[in-house]
Amino acid sequence: MTAGITLVAVALVGAFLGEWIGDRFKAHMPLLLSFGGAFLLGLCFLHLLPEAFAMNATAGRWVIAGFLLQIGLEYLSKGMEHGHVHGNRFGLLAFLSLCLHALIEAMPFGLDAAQMAHDHVHDHGHGHHHHHVGEGQWALLAGIALHKLPVALALATILKATVTQRSKRWVWILLFAATPVFGMLIAGSLPQVPSVFGALNGILVGILLHISTTILFETADGHDFNARKLMTILGGLLLSWLASPH
């Protein structure tokens, strides 16, 4: 419930920023993207990937599947998942790509991680290797929220440039904002077993690895990797380390 409300609210805030102060806010987008990308990258290696393998021994296959899936989604969305608005025009395929991305990344929040961790420990007869499973959900929620803000801003900016009626623009925005809730509901209908949790985490890792590395290795305006961007990236990595279970 909390995760769903948070993700919907973040999407609406990002859309508000894109609708009313998008041009002024876009000047700060590179640093926001760099911080969010570094935070997500750190979460992938420090929290999500170990957790996925703890619950599903074949998680690596799901990571590759998620990585390839994100390549396909970005082909349709033209990079809006990491804030790109390079002359894009609003299109149904791009919108569906963004919604599918938002649906998948919210699915782990619809699973009962605590119960699955308990079942996994019980099945293995010990509790000292897997007690961290599910404990980093707040860190993951913060990472997804940091990522969703510029995505919603990019979507609102493109809608503003191509859809003249504000009411129609906000219908599309509300549909996008509500998508994570549907992802969580779908996940809740899946078998609540550790292997499913590990598989979904693996897909999420693949998606987030593609997005975070794309953000971090894209050149900034003027092709300068300046000190501010470096410090922002280091700050995101440090925060991910502090936020991950130890």
N, C-alpha and C positions, 0 to 999 in steps of 0.2 A: 504493500500500500504506500509506504513512505517513498520507496524508489520510484513508483509510478507517478506520484504527485510531483516529486522533484524533477523528473525528466520532462514531464509536461510543462511545468512552470519554467524550466530553463529554456525550452524551445520557444515558449511565448515571449520571454524576455529577449531572447536573441532576435526574434521576429520584430518585436517592438523597436529594438535598436536599429535594425535594418530598415524599417518603415519610416522612422522619424529622424534618425540621426546617422544613417548608414555611412554617408560620405565622410563625416568627421570621425566616426568610430573606426572606419577602415584603415586609418593611418596607424592604429595600434594593433591591427590584426596580425602582422608577422610575429610580434613578440608573444601575443596570446597563443597563437598557433604553436610557436616554438616551445613555450612552457607546457602546454597541453600535450604536445607530441612527446616531449622528454618524460613527462609524468607517466604517460601511457606505456612508453617503452620500458621504463623502470618497473612498472606494475606487471608487465608481461613476463619479465625474467625473474622478478623477485617473488611474485605472488601467483599469477594466473597459470603459468606454465608448470611450476612444481605441483600446484594443486591439481591440474588436469592429469598429470602423470600419476599422481597419488591415487586418483580415482579410476583411471582408465589407462591400461598399459599401452594401448594403441593410440594415445592422444596425438602422437606425432603425425599420424595420417590425417587426423582432423585439422591439425594446424595447417598442413599443406592445402587441404580442401578449402579452409577459410581464406588462405592467402590467394588461391586461384579465384575463388568466388569474388573477392574484393577487386581483383583485376577486371573481372567482367562488369561488376557494378560501376567501377570508375569509368569504364569505356562508355557506359550509358549516361552517367551523370556529369562527365567531363571534369571530374575533380572537385565537385562541390563538397564532398565529404571532408576535404581539408581547406574549405573556405575560398575556393576559386570561383571567381565571377568574371572571367576574362571574356566579356562580350557574349556570354551564354544567353540563349533565349529560353524561356520556360517551355518545357515540353513534357508530355505525359510519361515517356520512357525515363527521362531524368528524374521526374518526381517519384515514379514507382521504384527506381533504384535507391533513392534516398530513403524511402519508406521501408523497403526490404532491409536495408542496412540498419535502420533504427530498430526495426522489429527484432532482428537477430541479436544485436548487441544488448537488448533488454531482456532476452530470454533467461539468462542465468539468475536474474532477480525473481523469476517466477517459480524457481525450484526450491524445495525445502532442503537447503544445504546442510543445516544443522542435523536434521534427521538422517540424511544420507551419510554424513560423516559418522554418526553414531552407528548406523548399520554397517558401514565399512569397517570400523574399528572392531565391532562385535564379530564380524565374519572372519577377521584376521586374528582375533584372539589377543590383541594388544592395543594400546592406545598411545604409544609414545612417538609414532611416526606421522599420525594423521590428525592430530588434534587441532591443527591450524586450518583445516578445511572449513571454508565459510566465514572465517573470522575477518577476512579482508574485504567484505562486501561494501563497507562504507568507503574504503579507499577506491574500489572499483566504481562506485557510484559517483564519487568526486571526479574521477578520470573521465567517465562517460559524459558527465555534465560539462566539464571543461571542453570536451570535444564537440558536444552538441551545440554549444552557444554560437561559435562561428559558422556552423553548418546552417542553423536557423537564420542567422544574419545574412548569409549568402543567398539562401532561398528567398528571403523577403526582398533582398535587393533586386534579384532577377525578376521576381513577380512584380515589383514596383515599376520596373522598366518595360514590362511586356503586357501586364494586365491592368487596364485603365481603371476598372471599378474596384474601389477599396474593399467593398463587401465580398466580392468574388475572391480577391487576394486572401482575405482572412478565412474563407472557407477552406482553401488549400492549406493554409498554415495550420488551422485547427485539425485537419485530417492528419497532417504530418506530426503535429504535437501529440496526438492521441495514439499514434502507431506503437510506441513502446508498451502501452497498456495491453494491446492485443498480443504483442510478443510474450508478455508475462503470462497472459491467459493461456496461450498455446502451450507454453512450457509447463504450466500447471496441469495440463491435461496429459502430459507425457508420463511414462513410467518413472516414478520417483526412486530411481536406483542410482548408485554411484557411477556406473558406466555412462549413463545419460549425462550426468553432471560433467564428467570428464570430457565427453565428446563435445558438448556445447561450449565448455571453456576452451577446448582446443580450437574450435571454429572461431571463437571470439579472439583468441590469441593471434591466429592467422590474419584475421581482418585488421586488428589493431597494429600488428607488426608492419603490415603494408602501409597503413595510414601514417603511423608515427615515423617510420623511416623515410617515407616520401616527404613528409613535412620537414624533417631535420636535414635532409640532403638536398632539398630544393635551395637554389640560391636566393638570397634576399634581393630586394630592389637594388639595381646597380651591381649585382653579383658580388656584394661585399658580405663577408662573414665577420661582422663587427663584434666588438667587446660586449655590447649590450645583449646581443643575441647569444653569445657564448655564456654569459652569466645567467641569462634566462634559462638556457638549457641545463646548466649545472644545477640551478635552483629546482627545476622540475625533477631532475634525477634524485637530488637529495631528498625532496619531499616524498617521492615514491618510496625511497628506502626507509624513511621515518614512518610512513603510513603502512608499510607491509608488516605482516606478522613475523616475529623473530623467534 
